[in-house]
Amino acid sequence: MDVTLLGTGAPQGLPRPGCPCAACATAVGDEARAATALLVDGALLIDLTPGPAFAAARAGQSLAGVRQVLLSHPHDGPALEVPAGLPQPGRVADGRELALLDGHRVRAIAVDIPGTGYEISGAEGERLLYLPPGAAPSGLGEGNGRAGGGGYEGMGGTGPYDLVVLDVLGRPEALAKLRASGAVDAATDVLAVHLDHEVPPGPELHRRLAAVGARAVPDGSTLVVGEFHAVPDMPRRTLVLGGARSGKSVEAERRLAAFPDVVYVATGGTRDGDEDWAQRVSLHRERRPSSWRTVETCDLVPLLAAAGPGADPGTGRPAEASPLLIDCLALWLTHAMDEVGAWDDAAWEAGGRRALRERTDALVAAVRATHRRVVAVSNEVGSGVVPATPAGRRFRDELGRLNAAFGAECEQVLLVVAGQALALRG
């Protein structure tokens, strides 16, 4: 089953007409995108873009063989154009199935906004799922697909999809739902469409998508559903460094937004009477997906050592433990230095230095040995003014050592400056 992407952009396209933003200004060449539309084996057209016949011609395709045109979402882009000779566009009711004469089967999938998703099966059993912009599938039972209980059986499937085409950037939790249900696994090709101007096109777009196991292709690309494609190599351990208000926590949270069952490890705890701290904690909580679980602790080694919940009944393979987001190592170090008396010079020399080194060595060893997906946040504090006190210099030095040792065990290390993530490794 071949799928040609006549467009991969948001309903208004990219660049948006008349928009002066930096993302739209740089959306040129392969990064310029028409509204998303799919042509399946030249016979089935999902959604319409302006000038569909020209879009097909640019992709080396013809619309002459199209026998069915289906719409997926309330159209809020340019006016629909139905070229002469094309069937009148229609929709399939949620849960209903449409069998085409050429062997395709189309099943309508309910989504959580106005619109319709479509599961399309080819004659040889290939399966793709397409979701409209801003949509996530509704009614998925998380975990049921893994257990063989049919978390996505209502979607008409008996295994993971070969190709999933959806709004990865606008609704990363939709991808998390599909992963939780087993409808998407490590071999599924995840394609991002409905691309808009929230993310700068080019390297930054592709970096963000790769971090969650997805990719984007230029308009006019043709994909063979079920054909092997190397999925993005997602790092299992990532360290995100940055200064104050640099955007490091946002970057870390973004990297796990498309994964289910994330455990957010808050190392700062609560501070009675500190209203500013309470406000910071509240802002972090509001930004995180409601499905994430928060654990307030500095006891990181047991969390890193935790295995998955047992064998996956569907595959027999060990199940993966929930991903960890640790925010942040600087607060963990502060807690550890408190406990070993590192702020007092005499206590530091009398055994505090050795005790702290043992704790940091144990943490680094746990990161090296962990099987969990981990994203950790830490401050980069060694580039500014030299602290005026011995205790301040001690903290700066120990944090630098911890960051270096922790980062050495990570497949990817990022430095966030002014909201921009720079890859130092991976």
C-alpha positions in Angstrom: 0.0 0.0 0.0 1.5 3.3 -1.1 0.7 6.6 0.6 1.6 9.9 -1.0 1.5 13.0 1.2 0.1 15.7 -1.1 0.5 18.1 1.9 1.8 17.8 5.5 0.9 21.2 6.9 -1.8 22.6 9.2 -5.1 23.5 7.6 -3.9 27.0 6.7 -0.6 25.7 5.3 3.0 26.7 6.2 3.9 29.5 5.9 0.5 30.9 7.0 -0.8 33.5 4.6 0.3 37.0 5.8 2.0 35.7 8.9 5.2 37.6 9.8 6.6 35.2 12.4 10.1 33.8 12.2 8.9 30.2 11.6 6.8 31.2 8.6 9.6 33.4 7.2 11.9 30.3 7.2 9.3 27.8 5.9 10.8 27.6 2.4 11.7 24.8 0.1 11.0 21.3 1.5 9.9 23.0 4.8 7.0 24.8 3.0 3.8 22.7 3.4 0.3 22.6 2.1 -2.6 21.5 4.2 -2.3 17.8 5.0 -3.9 15.3 2.5 -3.2 11.7 1.8 -3.5 9.8 -1.5 -3.6 6.0 -1.0 -2.7 3.8 -3.9 -4.0 6.5 -6.2 -7.6 5.4 -5.4 -8.4 6.9 -2.0 -8.0 10.6 -1.1 -8.1 11.6 2.6 -8.8 15.4 2.9 -8.5 18.0 0.2 -5.8 20.8 -0.1 -6.1 23.8 -2.3 -5.2 22.8 -5.9 -5.2 19.0 -5.3 -4.6 18.2 -8.9 -1.5 20.4 -9.0 -0.3 18.9 -5.7 -0.7 15.4 -7.1 1.1 16.3 -10.3 4.0 17.8 -8.4 4.3 14.4 -6.6 4.2 12.5 -9.9 0.7 11.3 -9.2 -2.7 11.6 -10.9 -6.2 11.9 -9.3 -7.8 10.2 -12.3 -8.1 6.9 -10.4 -9.5 8.3 -7.2 -12.8 6.5 -6.3 -13.4 7.8 -2.8 -12.7 11.2 -1.1 -13.1 11.3 2.7 -12.9 14.3 5.0 -11.5 14.0 8.5 -12.0 17.3 10.1 -14.2 20.4 10.1 -12.4 22.4 7.4 -10.9 25.7 8.8 -8.4 26.4 6.0 -8.9 27.7 2.5 -12.2 26.8 0.7 -12.4 23.2 -0.5 -11.8 22.7 -4.1 -13.3 19.6 -5.7 -11.7 19.1 -9.1 -14.0 17.9 -11.9 -14.1 14.2 -12.1 -13.4 13.6 -8.4 -16.2 12.0 -6.3 -18.0 14.3 -3.9 -16.2 14.2 -0.5 -17.9 12.4 2.3 -17.3 10.9 5.8 -17.7 7.6 7.4 -19.6 7.4 10.7 -17.6 6.5 13.8 -17.1 2.8 14.1 -18.4 2.1 10.6 -16.4 0.4 7.9 -16.2 1.1 4.2 -15.0 -1.6 1.8 -13.6 -0.3 -1.5 -13.7 -2.3 -4.8 -9.9 -2.2 -5.1 -9.4 -4.1 -1.8 -8.9 -1.3 0.7 -11.0 -1.2 3.9 -11.5 2.0 5.7 -12.8 2.1 9.3 -13.8 5.4 11.0 -12.1 6.0 14.4 -13.7 8.2 17.0 -11.5 11.1 18.1 -11.8 13.5 21.1 -12.6 16.6 19.0 -15.0 17.2 16.1 -13.8 15.1 13.3 -13.0 11.5 12.3 -9.9 9.4 12.2 -9.4 6.7 9.6 -7.8 3.3 9.9 -7.0 2.0 6.4 -6.1 -1.6 5.6 -4.5 -2.8 2.4 -5.2 -6.0 0.5 -2.1 -7.6 2.1 -2.9 -6.6 5.6 -0.9 -3.4 5.9 -2.5 -1.0 8.3 -2.2 2.8 8.8 -3.9 5.2 11.1 -4.6 8.8 10.2 -5.9 11.4 12.7 -7.1 14.9 11.9 -5.3 18.0 13.3 -5.4 18.4 17.1 -7.0 15.0 17.6 -6.4 12.0 19.8 -8.3 8.7 19.6 -11.1 8.4 22.1 -12.0 5.3 24.0 -8.7 3.6 24.1 -8.1 1.4 27.1 -4.5 2.0 28.2 -2.5 -1.1 28.6 -5.1 -3.5 27.2 -3.3 -3.8 23.9 -0.2 -4.9 25.7 -2.1 -7.5 27.5 -3.8 -8.9 24.5 -7.1 -7.7 25.7 -7.8 -5.5 22.7 -7.0 -2.0 23.9 -7.3 -1.0 20.2 -9.6 -3.9 19.1 -12.4 -1.3 18.7 -10.1 0.3 16.1 -10.3 -2.8 14.0 -6.8 -4.0 14.6 -5.1 -7.0 16.0 -1.6 -5.6 16.3 0.5 -2.4 16.1 0.0 -0.2 13.1 2.6 -0.2 10.4 2.2 3.6 9.9 0.6 6.3 12.1 0.0 9.7 10.6 -1.0 12.3 13.2 -0.5 15.7 14.8 2.6 14.8 16.9 3.6 18.3 17.9 0.1 19.6 18.6 -1.1 16.5 20.5 1.9 14.5 21.8 -0.4 12.8 24.3 -2.3 11.2 21.4 0.9 9.3 20.6 1.3 8.4 24.3 -2.2 6.9 24.2 -1.4 4.9 21.2 1.8 3.6 22.8 0.0 2.8 26.0 -2.6 0.7 24.2 -0.1 -1.2 22.1 -1.3 0.4 18.8 2.1 1.9 18.3 5.3 0.0 19.1 9.0 0.4 18.4 8.6 -0.7 14.8 5.7 1.6 13.9 6.6 4.4 11.5 5.2 7.6 13.2 4.8 10.5 10.8 4.1 14.0 11.9 1.7 16.0 9.8 -0.6 19.1 10.3 2.7 21.0 10.9 2.2 24.6 11.9 4.4 27.6 12.8 4.7 26.8 16.6 8.0 25.0 15.9 10.7 26.5 13.6 11.0 24.4 10.5 14.2 22.7 9.6 16.7 21.2 12.1 14.7 22.2 15.2 11.5 20.5 13.9 13.3 17.3 13.0 15.2 17.3 16.3 12.0 17.6 18.3 10.3 14.9 16.4 13.2 12.5 16.6 13.3 12.9 20.4 9.8 11.3 20.5 10.3 8.7 17.8 8.6 10.5 15.0 9.7 12.1 11.7 8.4 14.5 9.0 8.7 14.2 5.2 8.4 16.9 2.5 5.2 17.4 0.6 4.9 15.0 -2.3 6.7 12.1 -0.5 5.4 8.6 -1.2 5.8 5.9 1.5 5.2 2.2 1.3 3.2 1.1 4.3 4.8 -1.8 6.0 8.1 -1.3 4.4 11.1 -1.3 6.8 12.1 2.2 7.8 14.7 3.0 10.4 12.7 4.7 13.1 14.5 7.6 14.9 17.0 6.3 17.4 15.6 7.7 20.7 18.1 8.1 23.5 17.3 6.1 26.6 19.1 8.5 29.0 19.2 12.2 28.5 20.7 15.0 30.6 19.3 18.5 30.0 21.5 21.3 31.3 20.8 25.1 31.4 20.9 28.2 33.4 18.0 29.8 35.3 14.8 30.3 33.3 16.6 28.9 30.2 13.8 26.6 29.3 15.6 23.4 30.4 12.6 22.0 32.3 10.2 22.7 29.3 12.7 20.9 27.0 12.9 17.9 29.3 9.1 17.7 29.7 8.6 18.0 25.9 10.9 14.9 25.4 8.5 12.6 27.3 5.2 14.2 26.4 4.5 11.4 23.8 5.2 8.5 26.2 2.7 7.0 28.6 2.9 6.5 32.4 5.7 9.0 33.0 6.9 9.4 36.6 7.9 13.0 37.4 10.5 12.9 40.2 10.6 16.3 42.0 13.7 16.5 44.1 12.9 20.0 45.6 10.0 18.9 47.8 8.0 21.7 49.6 9.2 24.7 51.6 6.8 25.9 54.3 6.2 29.6 54.1 8.1 30.1 50.8 5.4 31.5 48.5 7.8 32.0 45.6 8.8 28.4 45.7 5.2 27.3 45.9 4.4 29.3 42.8 7.3 27.7 40.9 6.1 24.2 41.9 2.5 25.1 40.9 3.6 26.3 37.4 5.5 23.1 36.8 2.5 21.0 37.8 0.1 22.9 35.5 2.5 22.4 32.6 2.7 18.6 33.0 0.2 16.2 31.5 -2.5 15.1 34.0 -1.6 11.4 33.3 1.9 11.9 34.8 2.5 10.7 38.3 4.6 12.9 40.6 7.0 11.5 43.2 8.7 13.9 45.6 11.9 12.3 46.7 15.7 12.5 46.6 16.1 8.8 46.9 16.8 8.3 43.2 18.8 5.0 43.2 15.8 2.7 43.9 13.8 4.5 41.2 16.5 4.0 38.6 16.9 0.4 39.6 13.2 -0.5 39.3 12.5 -3.0 36.6 9.3 -3.1 34.5 6.1 -4.6 35.9 6.9 -8.1 34.5 6.6 -9.8 31.2 4.4 -8.4 28.5 1.6 -11.1 28.2 1.2 -10.1 24.5 4.8 -10.6 23.5 6.5 -12.5 26.3 9.2 -9.8 26.4 10.0 -7.9 29.6 7.7 -4.9 30.0 9.4 -1.5 30.1 9.2 0.4 33.4 7.6 3.9 33.3 9.9 6.7 32.1 11.5 8.9 34.7 11.8 12.7 34.5 14.1 13.9 37.3 14.0 17.6 38.0 16.5 18.4 39.1 20.0 17.1 40.0 21.1 20.5 41.6 18.4 20.1 44.2 19.3 16.5 44.7 22.9 17.6 45.4 21.8 20.3 47.8 19.9 17.7 49.8 22.9 15.3 49.7 25.2 18.1 50.9 22.8 19.0 53.7 22.8 15.4 54.9 26.6 14.9 54.9 27.3 18.3 56.5 29.1 19.6 53.5 28.5 23.3 54.2 30.7 23.2 57.3 34.4 23.2 56.5 35.4 21.0 59.5 32.6 18.4 58.8 33.5 18.5 55.1 37.2 17.6 55.8 36.3 15.1 58.5 34.2 12.8 56.3 31.7 14.9 54.4 33.7 14.9 51.2 34.0 11.1 51.2 30.3 10.6 52.1 29.2 12.9 49.3 31.4 11.2 46.8 29.9 7.8 47.8 26.4 9.2 47.2 27.2 10.7 43.8 29.1 7.5 42.8 26.0 5.4 43.7 23.8 7.7 41.7 26.0 7.6 38.6 26.3 3.8 38.9 22.5 3.6 39.0 22.2 5.7 35.9 24.7 3.4 34.1 22.8 0.3 35.1 19.2 1.5 34.6 16.9 0.0 32.0 14.4 2.8 32.3 14.0 5.7 30.0 15.4 8.7 31.9 15.4 12.5 31.3 17.2 14.4 34.0 17.5 18.2 34.4 20.4 20.0 36.0 21.7 23.6 36.4 24.8 24.8 34.7 26.3 27.2 37.3 30.0 27.2 36.6 30.1 29.8 33.8 29.3 32.9 35.9 30.6 34.8 38.9 32.8 32.9 41.3 30.8 32.4 44.5 32.0 34.6 47.4 31.9 31.8 50.1 33.8 28.5 50.4 30.4 26.7 50.7 29.2 28.3 47.5 32.3 27.4 45.6 32.1 23.9 47.0 28.5 23.5 45.6 29.5 24.9 42.3 32.5 22.5 42.0 30.5 19.4 43.1 27.6 20.2 40.8 30.1 20.5 37.9 31.6 17.1 38.8 28.1 15.5 39.1 26.9 16.9 35.8 30.0 15.6 34.1 29.8 12.1 35.6 26.0 11.8 35.1 26.3 13.1 31.5 29.0 10.5 30.7 26.4 7.8 31.3 23.8 9.4 29.0 23.4 8.8 25.3 22.4 12.4 24.8 23.4 15.6 26.6 21.7 19.0 25.8 22.5 22.5 26.8 19.5 24.9 26.7 20.3 28.6 26.1 17.6 31.2 25.7 15.1 28.4 25.1 17.2 26.8 22.3 18.5 23.2 22.9 22.1 22.6 21.7 23.1 19.0 21.4 26.5 18.4 23.2 26.2 14.7 22.7 23.9 12.4 20.7 
